[in-house]
Amino acid sequence: MSNGILVFIEHKSGALSKTSLEAVAAAQKLGSETGQSVTAVVLGSGVQALAQDMAAYDLAKVINVDHSQLADYTPDAYAAAMEQVVRAADPQYVLMSHTYLVRDFAPKVAARFGRGLIGDCIRMTVAGGKVTFTRRIFLGKLDADVSSDGQSPVFVTFQSGAFRPDQAVKGSGAPIEEMPVDLSEARMKPEAPFQEVKQAVDLTKTDVIVAVGRGIKSKDNIALAEQLAEVLGGDLAASRPICDAEWLPIDRQIGSSGQTVAPRLYIALGISGAIQHLVGMKNSGTIVAINKDPEAPIFDIADYGIVGDLFEALPVLTEEIRKLKG
Ligand SMILES: Cc1cc2nc3c(=O)[nH]c(=O)nc-3n(C[C@H](O)[C@H](O)[C@H](O)COP(=O)(O)OP(=O)(O)OC[C@H]3O[C@@H](n4cnc5c(N)ncnc54)[C@H](O)[C@@H]3O)c2cc1C
């Protein structure tokens, strides 16, 4: 019978993605509540150092798949490698973060096992031996509880922020197993990444986000928010109308048709808090909102709120933080 939990570790040229630790935290929680061991899998070329780093976590083992065709990501090679790891490890669950890369190759792997993929989950509960995964549907209007039919492997991805990376528990040194794979069927050859891809910001990795909405009124005023982001060492983001108007590029959009983020601090400036925006940021650690409308729904989820004109509050806030930071 299948047993254990396999957790996929994503990285960029050997640098661990923060969301992978969230997946490890999820896998460890599932493991402790169902009495199953957790194995991490690292795919790449020359990423032994990362496998070593992962071995420091409380895991039964780390599987390192080292292959020249895994040096640069292709869905072809990743799917083939992951399929072979899953067949060899025969886990009951395969847990991953719901990143762009995972979204690209993981459904293909699940399909090869004739299984579905329970995607973009925000929660997991274990009760009476039954595991339930919760995912948002209808643009966040409803939560659906999903459980598997008992057949393994069960492929699951978690939304960024569903678990905290610092919840991943360290251990006393897990063994590393090198696993050979046959990628002769993988035909894709990656080319150099587009320049745009290189420049694109990945807001999921940012600790502080200053987001602007329609309340900012004009493209020129975004400089005010930029100053706040700068003193906080954070990144700028926006609601959809701002990106639709091309005041900021699309990779800065937060929400159901943009990025899902969970920074430690999210400051929403002149953002009403439409559900399509909230689903992209509600897992943030601390949410601060400035809005002149006391009824704005953003205040329902804000930890701190300033009801007032952002053009009055923002320069003062920036100045005070600048003073504090010396
Ligand atoms: C299929 C679909 C997908 C969508 N996807 C996304 C998405 O990914 N991301 C997203 O953000 N939206 C998305 N939307 C749009 C979403 O429904 C909202 O229209 C949008 O989020 C509103 O943006 P906003 O809060 O900036 O603007 P508004 O709703 O117009 O809010 C502006 C706010 O600024 C405040 N304000 C105005 N002036 C000031 C001032 N001087 N000082 C302080 N506050 C002020 C106002 O009180 C108001 O609350 C989507 C919609 C659909 C239908």
The ligand as an SDF file (V2000), in Angstrom:
LIG
                    3D

 53 58  0  0  0  0  0  0  0  0999 V2000
  -13.1780   38.4470  -13.5650 C   0  0  0  0  0  0  0  0  0  0  0  0
  -12.6130   39.5950  -12.7680 C   0  0  0  0  0  0  0  0  0  0  0  0
  -11.3140   39.5170  -12.3330 C   0  0  0  0  0  0  0  0  0  0  0  0
  -10.7740   40.5550  -11.5860 C   0  0  0  0  0  0  0  0  0  0  0  0
   -9.4870   40.4360  -11.1370 N   0  0  0  0  0  0  0  0  0  0  0  0
   -8.9760   41.4030  -10.3440 C   0  0  0  0  0  0  0  0  0  0  0  0
   -7.6700   41.3050   -9.8100 C   0  0  0  0  0  0  0  0  0  0  0  0
   -6.9150   40.3460  -10.0620 O   0  0  0  0  0  0  0  0  0  0  0  0
   -7.2320   42.2890   -9.0030 N   0  0  0  0  0  0  0  0  0  0  0  0
   -7.9850   43.3790   -8.6700 C   0  0  0  0  0  0  0  0  0  0  0  0
   -7.5040   44.2420   -7.9110 O   0  0  0  0  0  0  0  0  0  0  0  0
   -9.2190   43.5120   -9.1920 N   0  0  0  0  0  0  0  0  0  0  0  0
   -9.7310   42.5680  -10.0280 C   0  0  0  0  0  0  0  0  0  0  0  0
  -10.9730   42.7330  -10.5410 N   0  0  0  0  0  0  0  0  0  0  0  0
  -11.6320   44.0410  -10.3720 C   0  0  0  0  0  0  0  0  0  0  0  0
  -12.3170   44.2140   -9.0270 C   0  0  0  0  0  0  0  0  0  0  0  0
  -13.6330   43.7250   -9.1010 O   0  0  0  0  0  0  0  0  0  0  0  0
  -12.3810   45.7100   -8.6530 C   0  0  0  0  0  0  0  0  0  0  0  0
  -13.0370   46.4090   -9.6690 O   0  0  0  0  0  0  0  0  0  0  0  0
  -11.0210   46.3380   -8.4150 C   0  0  0  0  0  0  0  0  0  0  0  0
  -10.2690   45.5680   -7.5060 O   0  0  0  0  0  0  0  0  0  0  0  0
  -11.2050   47.7140   -7.8300 C   0  0  0  0  0  0  0  0  0  0  0  0
   -9.9720   48.3620   -7.7680 O   0  0  0  0  0  0  0  0  0  0  0  0
   -9.7500   49.5440   -6.7410 P   0  0  0  0  0  0  0  0  0  0  0  0
  -10.0190   49.0970   -5.3580 O   0  0  0  0  0  0  0  0  0  0  0  0
   -8.4230   50.1240   -7.0270 O   0  0  0  0  0  0  0  0  0  0  0  0
  -10.8060   50.6400   -7.2370 O   0  0  0  0  0  0  0  0  0  0  0  0
  -12.1810   51.1110   -6.6150 P   0  0  0  0  0  0  0  0  0  0  0  0
  -13.0680   49.9780   -6.3060 O   0  0  0  0  0  0  0  0  0  0  0  0
  -12.6950   52.2020   -7.5060 O   0  0  0  0  0  0  0  0  0  0  0  0
  -11.7590   51.7450   -5.2200 O   0  0  0  0  0  0  0  0  0  0  0  0
  -11.0370   52.9230   -5.0720 C   0  0  0  0  0  0  0  0  0  0  0  0
  -11.0030   53.2200   -3.5800 C   0  0  0  0  0  0  0  0  0  0  0  0
  -10.1870   54.3460   -3.3430 O   0  0  0  0  0  0  0  0  0  0  0  0
  -10.7820   55.1050   -2.3150 C   0  0  0  0  0  0  0  0  0  0  0  0
  -10.3030   56.4950   -2.4810 N   0  0  0  0  0  0  0  0  0  0  0  0
  -10.5750   57.3750   -3.4720 C   0  0  0  0  0  0  0  0  0  0  0  0
   -9.9020   58.5180   -3.2780 N   0  0  0  0  0  0  0  0  0  0  0  0
   -9.1810   58.3730   -2.1320 C   0  0  0  0  0  0  0  0  0  0  0  0
   -8.2970   59.1970   -1.4170 C   0  0  0  0  0  0  0  0  0  0  0  0
   -8.0030   60.4390   -1.8430 N   0  0  0  0  0  0  0  0  0  0  0  0
   -7.7780   58.7300   -0.2730 N   0  0  0  0  0  0  0  0  0  0  0  0
   -8.0730   57.4820    0.1840 C   0  0  0  0  0  0  0  0  0  0  0  0
   -8.8990   56.6480   -0.4800 N   0  0  0  0  0  0  0  0  0  0  0  0
   -9.4460   57.0840   -1.6220 C   0  0  0  0  0  0  0  0  0  0  0  0
  -12.2620   54.9630   -2.5190 C   0  0  0  0  0  0  0  0  0  0  0  0
  -12.9680   55.1990   -1.3110 O   0  0  0  0  0  0  0  0  0  0  0  0
  -12.3840   53.5210   -2.9940 C   0  0  0  0  0  0  0  0  0  0  0  0
  -12.6210   52.6440   -1.9160 O   0  0  0  0  0  0  0  0  0  0  0  0
  -11.5380   41.7120  -11.2800 C   0  0  0  0  0  0  0  0  0  0  0  0
  -12.8490   41.7710  -11.7310 C   0  0  0  0  0  0  0  0  0  0  0  0
  -13.4030   40.7390  -12.4510 C   0  0  0  0  0  0  0  0  0  0  0  0
  -14.8290   40.8330  -12.9010 C   0  0  0  0  0  0  0  0  0  0  0  0
  1  2  1  0
  2  3  1  0
  2 52  2  0
  3  4  2  0
  4  5  1  0
  4 50  1  0
  5  6  2  0
  6  7  1  0
  6 13  1  0
  7  8  2  0
  7  9  1  0
  9 10  1  0
 10 11  2  0
 10 12  1  0
 12 13  2  0
 13 14  1  0
 14 15  1  0
 14 50  1  0
 15 16  1  0
 16 17  1  0
 16 18  1  0
 18 19  1  0
 18 20  1  0
 20 21  1  0
 20 22  1  0
 22 23  1  0
 23 24  1  0
 24 25  2  0
 24 26  1  0
 24 27  1  0
 27 28  1  0
 28 29  2  0
 28 30  1  0
 28 31  1  0
 31 32  1  0
 32 33  1  0
 33 34  1  0
 33 48  1  0
 34 35  1  0
 35 36  1  0
 35 46  1  0
 36 37  1  0
 36 45  1  0
 37 38  2  0
 38 39  1  0
 39 40  1  0
 39 45  2  0
 40 41  1  0
 40 42  2  0
 42 43  1  0
 43 44  2  0
 44 45  1  0
 46 47  1  0
 46 48  1  0
 48 49  1  0
 50 51  2  0
 51 52  1  0
 52 53  1  0
M  END
$$$$
